[in-house]
Amino acid sequence: MIVIKNAKILTVTNGEIDNGTVLVENGKIVAVGQNVPIPESAEVVDAAGKYLVPGFIDCHCHVGIVPEEVDWEYSDVNETTDPVTGHLRAIDGIDFSDRGFADAIDGGVTALLIHPGSANVIGGTDIAVKSWGPSVEDRILRNPAGMKMAWTAGGRRASRQGKNQPYPTTRMGVAAILRQYLFEAREYLKKKEAGQEFPAKSVSQLMTLEALAMVLKREIPARIHSMTPRDFQAIIRLQDEFGFDFTIEHGDEAHLIAPELAKRGIGVVYGPFLGDRWVPMFPNSNPQAAKILAESGVLVAFQTDHPVISIRDLRLQAAICVKHGLNPDDALKMLTINAAKIMGLDKRIGSIEVGKDADFTIFSDHPLLVKARVEQVYINGIKVK
């Protein structure tokens, strides 16, 4: 049993607690408050003058699947043999000893969603894991956690030319491929439910359709690399046609249609972001985008796209947006409970509440201040930093 006492606790969901205490037992939070009885047998950590916050969550990264020691082209993140590789699983390409996981802990990031890359229209299933655990199995939070798809330039870049890889060169082509496979997945489901066999051309096609069936049944969302309103509007047409949930991944210009996204309950995993108009092809990118989205009622989380930006700097995304008008409480939610909701894991992580996993960080100061240092990190009640 571990007790953290005298901390300023930012619970995220139930306000702030001055001189608060968190009691941890068997990896779970069992008590939170100002007047929590401390058992004599407990290990006590005095956090006077410090901030205790939920472990941060990176909703979009490539830790372990893009090894730190090599360039992207030598990594396992993109399987470029076909525009549709829905039968792939991110977990099969992840090096769980990669030092990116240590970087996550250094930044107070205790959970992350690891995606395949964006070189495919349908890229494969992603996985939600913790930054540390005694075994790979112990670290898995949700697998699969979603189906990675890509809508924009990531899959159509000039580097694809001359590689004999069939790939759409327009957004129309991307939409057509996705519509084809969603149609086939719908037919596959109908036959499966009727006890009939679907005439699959290959095992890989069958596995892709089985994974897409999970999307159509809303068991997992599609997580779609997309940037501009013309991307989002095409995806929304497909959503209306086939019925599935999706999140916008990156969303540089998502704020331009914020009311529509809010009405539909479409979440945005925003970033990586370190400055105004950081990608010239998206001139409407805006450091106030997170603020606009939040004020419109859109569920927003931040991402680093690690190693594009180091995962240890996830909180800097929030700090920059606060500088540009984002409410600090909203920013903290985007780093924690919002991300947990987008991952479908808000009953386990994302806030300091009784019954949730004991994943939290002790900061020297408010975590949205750049000068604040990560002093201690706990995952499942075990100190990992």
C-alpha positions in Angstrom: 0.0 0.0 0.0 1.3 3.4 -1.0 0.2 6.9 0.2 1.0 10.2 -1.5 0.2 13.0 0.9 0.2 16.8 1.0 0.0 17.1 -2.8 -2.0 19.5 -4.8 -4.1 17.0 -6.7 -5.5 17.9 -10.1 -8.1 15.1 -10.4 -9.3 16.4 -13.8 -12.9 15.2 -13.3 -13.5 16.4 -9.7 -11.6 19.6 -9.4 -8.5 20.3 -7.4 -7.6 19.2 -3.9 -5.1 21.2 -1.8 -3.0 19.2 0.6 -4.6 16.0 -0.7 -3.9 12.4 -0.2 -4.1 9.5 -2.7 -4.1 5.9 -1.3 -3.0 3.1 -3.6 -3.5 -0.6 -3.1 -3.0 -3.5 -5.6 -2.4 -1.1 -8.5 -5.6 0.8 -8.0 -6.6 4.1 -6.4 -8.7 3.3 -3.3 -9.1 6.7 -1.7 -8.6 10.4 -2.7 -9.2 13.4 -0.5 -8.0 15.8 2.2 -8.8 13.6 5.2 -7.8 10.1 4.1 -6.8 7.8 7.0 -3.2 6.6 6.5 -2.7 2.9 7.5 0.4 2.4 9.7 1.7 -0.2 7.3 1.6 2.1 4.2 4.6 3.4 2.4 4.3 7.2 2.6 5.5 9.7 0.1 5.4 13.4 1.1 4.6 15.5 -1.9 4.3 18.8 -0.1 4.5 21.7 -2.6 4.1 19.3 -5.6 1.4 18.7 -8.1 -0.1 15.2 -8.6 -1.8 14.7 -11.9 -3.2 11.7 -13.9 -0.7 10.1 -16.2 -0.7 11.8 -19.6 -2.0 9.9 -22.6 -0.6 10.2 -26.2 -3.4 9.2 -28.5 -1.3 9.0 -31.7 2.3 7.9 -31.8 4.7 5.3 -33.3 6.8 4.4 -30.3 8.5 1.1 -30.8 7.3 0.7 -34.3 9.6 3.4 -35.6 12.8 2.4 -33.8 14.9 5.3 -32.3 18.1 4.2 -34.0 16.9 4.2 -37.6 15.1 6.4 -40.1 11.4 6.0 -40.9 12.2 4.2 -44.2 13.9 1.4 -42.2 11.1 1.0 -39.6 8.2 -1.3 -39.4 5.6 1.4 -39.5 4.5 1.2 -43.1 3.8 -2.0 -45.1 4.0 -0.6 -48.6 3.1 -3.7 -50.6 -0.5 -2.8 -51.0 -2.8 0.1 -50.4 -5.0 -2.1 -48.2 -3.3 -4.0 -45.4 -6.1 -4.2 -42.9 -5.0 -7.6 -41.8 -1.8 -6.1 -40.2 -1.5 -5.6 -36.4 0.7 -2.9 -34.9 1.6 -5.1 -32.0 3.5 -7.4 -34.4 5.9 -4.6 -35.3 6.5 -3.0 -31.9 9.9 -3.3 -30.1 8.7 -3.0 -26.4 12.3 -2.4 -25.3 12.5 0.7 -27.5 13.8 3.7 -25.6 10.8 5.8 -26.7 8.9 4.1 -23.9 11.5 5.6 -21.4 11.0 9.0 -23.1 7.3 8.6 -22.5 7.9 8.1 -18.8 10.3 11.0 -18.6 7.4 13.2 -19.9 4.8 11.8 -17.5 3.1 9.8 -20.3 1.8 6.6 -18.9 -0.4 5.3 -21.7 -0.2 5.6 -25.5 -2.0 4.5 -28.7 0.5 3.1 -31.2 -0.5 3.2 -34.8 0.7 1.8 -38.1 1.8 4.5 -40.4 -0.1 6.5 -43.1 1.1 4.9 -46.3 -2.1 2.9 -46.8 -5.7 3.6 -47.3 -6.4 0.9 -44.7 -3.3 0.3 -42.7 -4.1 -2.2 -40.0 -5.2 -2.2 -36.3 -3.6 -0.1 -33.6 -3.0 -0.9 -29.9 -3.3 0.9 -26.6 -0.6 0.1 -24.1 1.0 1.4 -21.0 4.5 2.9 -21.0 5.8 0.2 -18.6 4.8 -3.2 -17.4 6.4 -6.5 -16.2 5.4 -8.1 -19.5 4.0 -7.2 -22.9 0.7 -8.8 -21.9 0.5 -6.8 -18.7 1.0 -3.5 -20.7 -1.8 -4.0 -23.2 -4.8 -1.9 -22.4 -6.8 -2.5 -25.6 -6.0 -4.6 -28.7 -7.2 -3.8 -31.2 -8.1 -0.2 -30.3 -9.0 1.0 -33.7 -8.3 0.6 -37.5 -5.8 3.0 -38.9 -6.7 4.6 -42.2 -5.2 7.5 -44.2 -6.9 10.0 -46.4 -4.3 12.6 -47.4 -0.9 13.1 -48.9 0.9 10.6 -46.6 -0.1 7.8 -49.0 0.2 9.6 -52.3 3.6 11.2 -51.9 6.0 11.1 -54.9 8.2 8.5 -53.3 5.6 5.9 -54.1 6.2 6.4 -57.8 8.2 3.8 -59.6 7.8 1.1 -57.0 5.1 -0.8 -58.9 2.8 -0.3 -56.0 -0.9 0.2 -57.0 -2.0 3.3 -55.1 -4.6 6.0 -55.6 -3.2 9.3 -56.7 -6.3 11.4 -55.8 -8.8 11.7 -53.0 -11.4 10.2 -55.3 -9.2 7.1 -55.5 -8.8 6.9 -51.8 -12.6 7.2 -51.3 -13.2 4.6 -53.9 -10.9 2.0 -52.3 -12.4 2.6 -48.9 -15.9 2.5 -50.2 -15.2 -0.8 -52.0 -13.8 -2.5 -48.8 -16.5 -1.2 -46.6 -19.1 -2.5 -49.0 -17.3 -5.9 -49.1 -17.1 -5.9 -45.3 -20.9 -5.2 -45.1 -21.6 -8.1 -47.5 -19.2 -10.3 -45.5 -21.1 -9.5 -42.3 -24.5 -10.3 -43.9 -23.3 -13.7 -45.1 -21.6 -14.4 -41.8 -24.8 -13.6 -39.8 -26.8 -15.8 -42.2 -24.3 -18.6 -41.8 -23.1 -18.4 -45.3 -19.5 -18.4 -46.6 -18.1 -15.2 -48.2 -16.1 -15.8 -51.4 -12.8 -14.3 -50.2 -10.0 -14.2 -52.7 -7.3 -14.7 -50.1 -6.8 -15.2 -46.4 -5.5 -11.6 -46.1 -8.7 -10.3 -47.6 -10.7 -12.3 -45.2 -8.7 -11.0 -42.3 -9.1 -7.4 -43.5 -12.9 -7.9 -43.8 -13.1 -9.4 -40.4 -11.3 -6.4 -38.9 -13.4 -3.9 -40.9 -16.5 -5.8 -39.6 -15.5 -4.7 -36.1 -15.5 -1.1 -37.4 -19.0 -1.5 -39.0 -20.3 -3.1 -35.7 -18.8 -0.1 -33.9 -16.7 -2.4 -31.7 -13.6 -0.3 -32.7 -13.4 3.1 -34.4 -11.7 4.0 -37.6 -8.8 6.3 -36.8 -8.3 8.3 -40.0 -5.2 10.4 -40.8 -6.9 13.5 -42.3 -6.2 17.2 -42.4 -8.7 19.4 -44.3 -12.5 19.9 -44.6 -12.5 18.2 -48.0 -11.1 15.1 -46.3 -13.6 15.2 -43.5 -16.6 15.8 -45.7 -15.8 12.8 -47.8 -15.3 10.6 -44.7 -18.6 11.9 -43.3 -20.3 10.8 -46.5 -18.9 7.3 -46.1 -20.0 7.4 -42.4 -23.6 8.2 -43.5 -23.5 5.5 -46.1 -22.0 2.6 -44.0 -22.4 3.6 -40.3 -19.2 3.6 -38.3 -17.4 5.7 -35.7 -14.2 7.5 -36.5 -11.6 9.9 -35.1 -9.8 12.6 -37.0 -6.0 12.1 -36.6 -4.0 15.3 -36.9 -6.8 17.5 -38.1 -4.8 20.6 -38.9 -7.9 22.4 -40.3 -10.5 20.5 -38.3 -11.5 23.7 -36.5 -13.0 25.0 -39.8 -15.9 22.6 -39.4 -16.0 22.3 -35.6 -19.8 22.6 -35.3 -20.4 19.7 -37.6 -17.8 17.5 -35.8 -19.4 18.3 -32.5 -22.9 17.5 -33.8 -21.6 14.1 -34.9 -19.5 13.3 -31.9 -16.3 13.0 -33.9 -13.2 13.4 -31.8 -10.0 15.0 -33.0 -6.5 13.8 -32.0 -4.8 17.1 -32.7 -1.1 17.7 -33.6 1.8 17.5 -33.5 1.9 21.2 -33.2 4.7 23.5 -32.4 3.9 26.7 -34.3 1.6 28.6 -36.6 1.2 27.1 -40.1 3.9 24.5 -39.5 2.8 22.6 -42.6 2.6 24.9 -45.7 0.1 22.7 -47.5 -2.4 23.5 -44.7 -2.4 27.3 -44.6 -5.4 27.4 -42.3 -3.7 25.6 -39.5 -4.0 27.8 -36.4 -2.6 27.7 -32.8 -6.1 28.5 -31.6 -7.6 25.4 -33.3 -7.7 23.4 -30.0 -9.5 26.3 -28.4 -12.0 26.6 -31.2 -12.7 22.9 -31.3 -13.2 22.7 -27.5 -15.5 25.7 -27.3 -17.6 24.1 -30.1 -18.0 20.9 -28.0 -15.6 18.7 -29.9 -13.7 16.0 -27.9 -10.0 16.8 -28.4 -6.8 15.1 -27.4 -3.2 15.9 -28.2 -0.6 13.8 -29.9 3.1 13.9 -30.7 3.2 11.5 -33.6 6.5 10.3 -32.0 9.2 10.4 -33.3 8.0 13.4 -35.3 8.0 15.2 -31.9 9.4 13.4 -28.8 6.7 11.9 -26.7 8.3 13.4 -23.6 7.1 16.8 -25.0 3.5 15.9 -25.2 2.5 18.5 -22.6 4.2 21.2 -24.6 1.4 20.9 -27.2 -1.1 21.8 -24.5 1.1 24.6 -23.1 1.4 26.3 -26.5 -2.3 26.1 -27.1 -2.9 27.6 -23.6 -0.7 30.5 -24.6 -3.1 31.0 -27.6 -6.2 31.1 -25.5 -7.1 27.5 -24.6 -8.6 27.1 -21.2 -5.9 25.4 -18.9 -8.5 23.0 -17.5 -9.5 22.0 -21.0 -5.9 21.6 -21.9 -5.3 19.2 -19.0 -8.4 17.2 -20.0 -7.0 16.9 -23.6 -3.8 15.3 -22.1 -5.8 12.9 -19.8 -9.5 12.1 -19.7 -10.3 13.2 -23.2 -7.6 11.0 -24.6 -8.8 8.1 -22.4 -12.3 8.6 -23.8 -11.0 8.6 -27.4 -9.2 5.4 -26.7 -12.3 3.9 -25.1 -10.5 3.5 -21.7 -11.9 6.3 -19.5 -13.2 3.8 -17.0 -9.6 2.7 -16.2 -7.4 5.8 -16.8 -7.4 9.5 -17.4 -8.3 10.9 -14.0 -7.6 10.6 -10.3 -10.6 8.7 -9.1 -11.3 5.7 -6.8 -11.3 2.5 -8.7 -9.1 3.6 -11.5 -5.6 2.4 -12.3 -2.9 4.2 -10.1 -1.2 5.9 -13.0 -0.1 9.4 -12.1 2.8 11.8 -12.1 4.2 14.1 -9.4 5.4 17.4 -10.9 7.5 20.1 -9.3 5.0 22.8 -10.4 1.8 23.0 -12.5 2.3 20.6 -15.4 1.4 23.2 -18.1 4.4 25.4 -17.0 7.4 24.7 -19.1 9.6 24.9 -16.0 7.7 22.1 -14.2 9.8 19.0 -13.8 8.6 15.4 -13.8 9.8 14.1 -10.4 8.0 10.8 -10.0 5.9 8.6 -12.2 3.7 5.7 -11.1 2.1 3.1 -13.3 -0.3 0.5 -11.6 0.9 2.0 -8.3 4.5 1.1 -9.0 7.1 3.8 -9.1 8.8 3.8 -12.5 10.7 7.1 -12.3 
